[in-house]
């Protein structure tokens, strides 16, 4: 067992190196996910032109769907996959940079 108390691990003040990079990419990914998911809904609410909730996004069509439906049903799942890919790519490179054994894909 470690001599350090559990209270020394703090995600709000990560240690330099691997943990700092991991916390940074996690924060960036969460902001990207939250911004796309909740930001679009808030933008729609602020741009409402009628009491029924019509706005530019409900009138504009993309691939024969209203833009708000396409964005929510098609783009957001694709955005999630893109964010997962970026997260994994960054973590792989971060691990290679901080690992004692060198990986073949390290640059």
N, C-alpha and C positions, 0 to 999 in steps of 0.2 A: 504494500500500500504506500502511496505517496505521502511525503511529509507536508505537502502543501495543502491548505484547506481548500474546499470546493469553492469558496467565495472568491478565489483569485481568478477564476474563469469568468470573464465579463464580455458579453457580445457587444456592448456599447463602447467598450475600450479594448478592442482586440490587440493581441500581441503583434508585433511587426512580423512580416514574413508571410507564411502560408495562411495563417488565420486571418490576417488583415485582408489579403486578397480574396479569401473565401467570403468574408462578411461583405466586402465591397461588391462582388458579383451578385451575391444574394440580394442585396439592397437594390442594385440596378435592375435585376430581373423582376423583383416585386414591384418596383415603381413602373416599369414597362408594362407589366400585366395589369396593375391597378389603373394606370393611366388610360390604357386602351379600353378596359372593361367598364370602369365607372366614369371615366372622363367623357366617353362618347355618350353615355346615357345623360349625364349632366348637360352636355352640349345640346342634345336634343331638347331637353327641358327648357333651357334658356332661349332656344330659337323657335319655340312654339309660336305659331301665328294665329291659331284658332283654339277655342276651348276644347275641341276634340283632340288636340295634340298634333295637328298637322304642322309640318315644317318642311324645310328644303329636303331633308333626308327622306321623308315619306313621299314627296312628289318626284324626286329624281330616281330613275331606274338604272340598275346596273345588272347585266346578264338577265334581263327581263324580271327583275325583282326590285321592290323598293330598296333604296340604299340602306336604310336602317335594318331591314330584314337580312339582306346579304351580309352586312357587316357583322351582325350578331351571329348568324347561322353559319357563315362560311369563313369570314376573315378571322374571327376570334379563335376558333380552333386551330387555324393555320398559324396564327400569331403565337399560340401556346407552343406548337411544335417548333417554331423558329426560336423562341426563347429557350426551350429545352436544349436545342442544338447548340446555341451560343453558350449556354451555361456549361454543358459538357465539354465543349471545345476549350473554353477558358480554364475549367478545372483540370483538364488533362495537361494543358501547358503549364499551369501553376504547379501541379504535382511534379512534372518533369523538371521544372526549374528548382524546386526545393527538395527533390529526392536525392538520397545518397547514391542510389544506383541509377545509372543513366539509361533512359529509354531510347529505343532506336529512332523515334520520331522527333526527338529533341533537336532544336535548331540552334 
